[in-house]
Amino acid sequence: MFKSGTYNLLASLTRLGVSLFSLPLLIHFLGAKSFGLLSIINSVVAFIALAEGSIALATTVFISNEIQGDGEKKTDYRSVADACFSATLLLAFFFLALLYLTAPILASFYQQYGQSMAGTIVVSLRISAFVLFLRIVQQYYIGILQAHHQYGIYNSSFTLYFILGIVGNVILAWLEFSIVSFFVWQTLLTCLSVVFYAILCRRKQYTCCIIPSVRLKIPLLKNVLLYCSRTWPGNIGGLLFTQGDKLIVGKLIGLEVAGIYAALTSITYQINIHSSTPVQPIVAYLKGNASGKDHFTNYSGSHTIISKSIFTNAAIVLLLGSSVILFSEEITEYFLRIPSNSFYEVPDLLSALALIYALYSLNAVGYFTLFAVHKELVNTLISLGSSVFTIVLIYVGAKFYGFTGAVWGNVGYFVSLLQIPFAFKYIGYKSNLSNWLYLLVSGTLLSDYLLSTLTLTLFPRLLLYVVGIVIFMVSAKPYFNSVMFSILSRYAQKKVKY
């Protein structure tokens, strides 16, 4: 479990470094206005691409069941792989057609920026339709690798794909190519990536498909599609929060402000991505540790896995969240190269966004645990409800209070923290130490934000950062020791034979 989480974390940190390196270059070469346009197009594509993540998750879950077992009657592995691939192709063709045909309608929402920009949006979206098709197919092979716990290979290859995409975009921006060229490059790169993953899975001798099977079992295909559809409302909820905000800001405030807003959220979103990625393997491992037919309470060893996941998630949230909050001035001025007086108080807004994103990122363990115990509906209702509430707040804030109002509208996503108590209830997990850890991280982040509003030089802020980390490590020591004791006890019990 945590070897896989380590692979995820290392790959995430690598992608974080590349993202942070490329972001100021893209803003510099493109300008805030063109960067805002690029962000809006990517946000539109992300909404249509809601099936992308569901295919990887469904493939991982269904194949994991065949490999590890959960006490239920099994279908043969080959039939499951065939059903997942057929579902992949059906969804890929559907969303290809959907994005290609609706591109002019989607572009019409931004007619106020002129026919030229509207035309650029249409062409870019139609090229992105083919990128989306390839990415959905790519997710099938990624799901196969994750089901076999090949997180090291998957993360290294996906990180290379990510780096090549970013480097290509920076080069195109430097050479002053059009926005459309960005999506042509993504099409070529994603096509190569799909071929690579297909060859990799075949060489690993994992049963997978490259063409639809004539032995397809329709009931199994329906189960896969049904599982995917259950995750879509939840995905829509997440997309409303992470992408819908940019569309609203671009529509109500302008492309240039949308570009700056997208740059700030690109940084703060890394807090969520890199604190949740190490926790993602909990889905396959909790299902693998299930015993009997009770999917909600009877999990052997699951509490240890959850405890270590909480510790990992909270530690990364604190490290990344505090760093952005306390050093927002340096990030804005020297990294993003946005003068603090160009649009409102950008460093203060970056600190606020970092606080909000860091606090809601503590929901990662609850989010993935709900999937593992087949409570997709609960996950969906919480995610969708919190996202709709957030989008309403962002819209009202942007309309009446501009940039500042849009930023603080993000607090609505705190509702997603309800995923934690619901998940722990279904799996029967109780721990005062984990509650203390959540409170400690939240209190430290809030204190950092309040202190960041004061006029402090770099050294006091650096001292606050170090003190906060030290307090966390000292306070978390008994928590970590209890986890280690549990692991050693289980190991000793396995060694004793009667």
N, C-alpha and C positions, 0 to 999 in steps of 0.2 A: 504493500500500500504506500508506504512513505518513501520507498525507493522510487516508485513511479511519481509521487508528488515532488520529489527532489528534481527529477528530470524535468517535470513541468515548470518548476520554479526557475531552474537554471536557464531554460529556454525562454521563459518569460522575461527574465532579467536581461537577457541578450537582446530580445526584441524591444524591451524598454529603452536600452541604450541607443539602439538604432533609431527608434522613433524620436527620442529626445534630440539626437544629433541632426536628424533630417528636418524636423519641424521648423526651426528658425531659417534653414536654407530655403525651404519651400515658400515660406512667408516672404523672405527677402527677394527671391527670384520672381515669384508670381505677383506679389503685392497682396495687401489685405483683401482687396475687392475680388480678384481672381481666385484667391484661396477660399474666400467665402462662397463663390460660385461652385468650386470643386467640392466643398463640404456639403452644399445643398444637394448636388447630384449624387454624391455618395450616400447621403441620408435617404434619398428617394429609393435608391437601389436596395439599401438595407431593409426597407420596409417590405419590398417585394420578395426579398431573400429570406423570409422567415422560415422556409422549409429547410434551409441549409443545415442549421444546427440540429434540427430534429432528426435528420437522416443519420448523422453520426451517432447521436444518442440512442436512437432506436436500434441501429445495427449493433452497437456495443451491448445494449441490454439483452437483445434476443440471442446473439451469439454467446454472450457470457452465460446465459441460462443453459445452453447446450454444452459448454465446456465444463462449468462448475457444478451445475445442478442445484435445484431448489426444492426437491421432493415431489415435484409435479411430474405427470407423464410427459415424456419427451418426444419431440418430433426429430427426425434425423437432421444432422448438421447441414447437409447439402441443401435440403429443402428450405431451411431458414435462410441460408445465404442467397438462394435463388429468389426467395420472396423479398428480401431486403433490396436486392439489386433491381428487381422489377418495380418495386415501389419507388426507388431512386429515379429510374427513367421516367416513370409516369409524372412524378413531381417536377423533374427537370424540364420536360417538354411543356408542362402546364405553365410553369412560371416563366419560361422563355417566351411563350406566346403572350402571356399576360403583360409582361414588361414591354415587349416590342410594340404591341398594339396600343397600349395606353400611354406611350411616351408623349405624343402630342397633347393629350389631355392634361397630363402631369405638368408639362412645360407651360401650359396656359396660365397656371397660377402665378407665374412670375413674368407676365407680359409687361409689367410696369418698367422692366429693365431694358426693353427694346426687343425688336425682332431678331437682331443678331444673337443676343444671349439666349433667347428662347430657342432659336435654331440650334445653337450649340448644345443646349440641354437635350433636345430631341435626339440628335445624332449620338451623343454620349450615352443616353439611356438605351438606345437600340443596340449599340455595341456592347453595353453592359449586360444586355439580355443573354448574349452568348457566353460572356464571362460567368454569369450566374448559372447557366446550364452546366458548364464545366466544373464549377465549384461544388454544385450539388453532387455530381458524380464523384468528385474528389472526396467528399465527406463519407461516402460509402466505404471506400478503402481505408480511410482514417478510422472509421468505426471498427473495421476488421482488426486493424493493428491494436487498437485500444482494448478490444475484447481479449486479445492474447497478451495483454500487458506489455506491449512493445512501445512503451512511452519514450524510451531513449531514442529509438530509431525515428519514431514519429516526430518528436520534438526537434531533433537535429535537422531533419529534412524540411519540416514546416518552417523552421527558423530561417533556413537557407532560402526558401521560397519567399518568405516575408522580406528578408534583406534585399534580395534581387529586385523585388517589386519596388521597395522604397528607393534603392539606389537608382533604378531606372527612372522613377518619377523625378528625382532630383536632377539627373542629367538632362531629362527632357525640359524641365523648368529652366535650367541654366542655359540651354540652347534656344530658349524662347519658342519652343513648339507650342501648339495649341492645346487646349484642355482635352480635346478629342484624342490626341495622341497618347495620353495617359491610359485611356481605356483600351486602345489597340495593343499597347504593351502588356496590359494585364491579361488580355485574351491569349496572346502568344505564350506568356509565362504559365498561365493556368493550364493550358493545353499540355505543355511539357510536364507539368506537375502531375496531372492525371495519368499520363503514360508511365511516369516514374513509379507512382504508387501501385499501379496495376502490376508492373513487372516485379516490384518488391514483394508484394503479397504472394505472387506465383512462385518466386524463388524461395520464399519462406515456407512454401508448401501449405499455405493456408487456403482452404477451399473458398474460392471467390469467383465471381463471374465477370466476363468481359462482353458477353452477349446474353440476351434474355434466354431463359431456359424453356424448353417445350414441356418439361415435367413440372411446371409451376403448379403449386397447390393454392387454389384461389382463396380458401378460408384463411390460410396463413398469410397471404398477401393482404387480405382485409384487416387482419390483426395488426400487421405492421403499419398500414396506413392509418388505422384507428389510433394506434399509439402516437404516431407522428402528429396527428390532428389534435390530440390532447395537449401537446406541448405548444401548439401555435398560439392560442390565446395568451399563454404566459410569455411566449416570445414577443408577441405584439406588445404586451405590457412593457417588457424591457426596451423594445425599440421605440415606443412612444416616449420613454424617458431619455434614452441616449441619442436618438436621432430627431424625434419630433420637435425638440426644443430648438434645434438649428433652423428647421423649416419655419418655425414661428418667428424667430428673431430676424431671419432673412426677409420674411414677408412684411413684418411690422416696423422694423427699425432700419434695415438696409443691409446691403451686401458687405460693406466695409466693417460694420459692427459685427455682422454675422461671422466674418472671417476671424476677428479677434476673439469672439465668443467661442468659436470652434477651436481656436488654438488653446484657449484656457481649458476647455473641457477635454481636449485631447490629452492634456497633461494630467488632469485630475482623474480622468477615466482609467489611467494606468494604475491608480491605487486599487480600483476594483478588480481589474483584470489580473494583476500580479499577486493580489492577496487571495483570490479565489481559485486560481489555476492549480496550486498545489493541493487543493481540497477536492478537485474534480474526481480523482480516482475513487473517492469514497462510494460512488454509485455502484461500480462493479464489485468492490470489495465487501460492501454491506450485503449485497445480493448473494455473493459467494459464501458469506458466513451465515446466511440464513439456514435455520434448521426447522424442518416440519412445514406445515401448511400455513402457519400464522406469520404473515409477512410484516407484522407491526410491532410485536413485542419479543418474539423468541429469536434473538440474535446472539450467537455465541461469539464473544470477543468484540462485539460491536462498540461497547462503551469505551474501550481503550482506544479504538480507532477514532471515535468522535472526540475524545479528550485531546488527543494529539493534534487532530485537525483544528480544534478550537485554538489551541496554543499557537499553531503555525499561522493561522489566519489573523489572529489578533496581533501577533508580533510584527507581521509584514504591514498590516494596516497602520500600526503605530510608527514604524520606521519611515514609511513613505508619506503618510499623512502629515506627521510633524515636520518633516523636511520641507514639504511644499508650503505649509502654513507659515513656518518661521522664516523661510528664505524666499518668500514670494517676491519681494522687492528685487532681489538679485536675479531671480528667474525671469522676471518681466523685463528688466532693463538690460541685462547683459546677455541673457540667453535668447529670449524672444525678440529683444531689441525694440520693444514697444515703449516709447516714452511715457512716463507715469501721468503726464498731463495731456496726452493725446485724446484719450476717451475716458472720461470719468477718472476714478482712482483704480486703475487696473490691478495694482498689487493687492489692494484690499479685497477686490472682487475675486481674485485668484485664491486668496486665503479663505474666503467664505466658501467658494466652491470646493476647495480641498477638505475643509471641515465636513461639509455635507456628504461628499463622496466617501470620505474615510469612515464616517459613522455608519452609513447605510451598507458599506462593504462588509460589516460584521455579520451580515445575514448569510454569508456563503455556506456555512456548514448546514444551516437550516434548509437552504434552498436545495442543495444536492441530496440531503437526507430524505426530503419529501419525495424526490424522484425515486430514490432507492426503495422506499416502502410503498410504492405505487399510490401515492397521494398526489397525483398530477393535478387533480381538480382543485385541491386546496392551494397548491402552489400557484395555479393559474389565477384563481380568484384574488389572492393576495397581490400577486405581481400586476395583474391587469388593473385592479382597483387602485393600487398605489400610483400606477403610471397615469391613469386618467386623472386622478386628483392632482398629480404634479403638473401635467400639461395644462390643466385649467388654471392653476396658480401661475405658471409661467406666462400663459397668454394674458391673464389679467395684469400681472406685474409688468410685462413688456408694453402693454397698451397704455397703462397709466403712469408707470414709473421708469420706463425705458430699460436701459441696460441693467441697472441695479435691480430693478424689479424682476427681470427675467432670471437673474442669478439667484436671488433669494426664493424664487418660486420653486426651486429644486428641493426645498425642505419637505415637500409633500411625499417624497419617496421614502421618508422615514417609516411610513406605514409598512413597507416591505420587511421591516424587522420582526413583524409578527410571524414570519416563517420560522424563526428560531423556537419560540415556545410550542408551536404546533408540531414541528418536527420532533422535538424532544418528548412531547406527550405521546406520539404514536410509537416511538421506539422505546419508551420507558426509561429515558435517560434523565437522571437528576444529579446535580453536582453544585454545591455551594461555591466551590473553588472556581468553576467556570463562570458563575454569576459575578463573582468578585473580579475575575479577569475582564469581563465585558465592562463592568463599571470603572475599573482602573483605566482601561484604554480610553473610554469615552471621556472620563474626567480629565485625563492628561491632554487629549486633543482639544477639549473646550478651553482648558487653561492656556494652552499654547496660542489658541486663536485670540483670546482676550488680551494676552500679553503682546501679541503681534500688532494690535491696534495702537499700542503705545509707540512713541518715537524712541526706538532702541537701536544702538549701533550693532554691528555684526557680532562682536565678541559676546555681549550679553545673550543674544539670541542663540549663538552656538553653544553657550554654557547651558541655557535652558534645554536645548535639544539633548545634550549629553546627560543632563540630570534626569530628564524624563525617561530616557532609555535605561539608565541605571536603576531607577526606581521600579520600572517594569520588570527588569530581570531579577532584582532582589525579591520583589513581591511574588513573582511567578515561580520562584525556586521550589516552594513546597508543592505547588501545582504540578510542576514537571517531575518532582520526585515521586509523587503519588502515581503518576502515569508509569514511570520506570518500575516502581514496585509491582504494579499490576502485571507488567510484561514479564518480569523475572519470576513472579509467582506462577504464572501460566506455563512458562518454560520449565520450571522445576516440576510441576505436576505432570507434564508430558514425559519427563525423564524418569519418573518413579514408576516402576512396574511391579505389580503384585502377583 
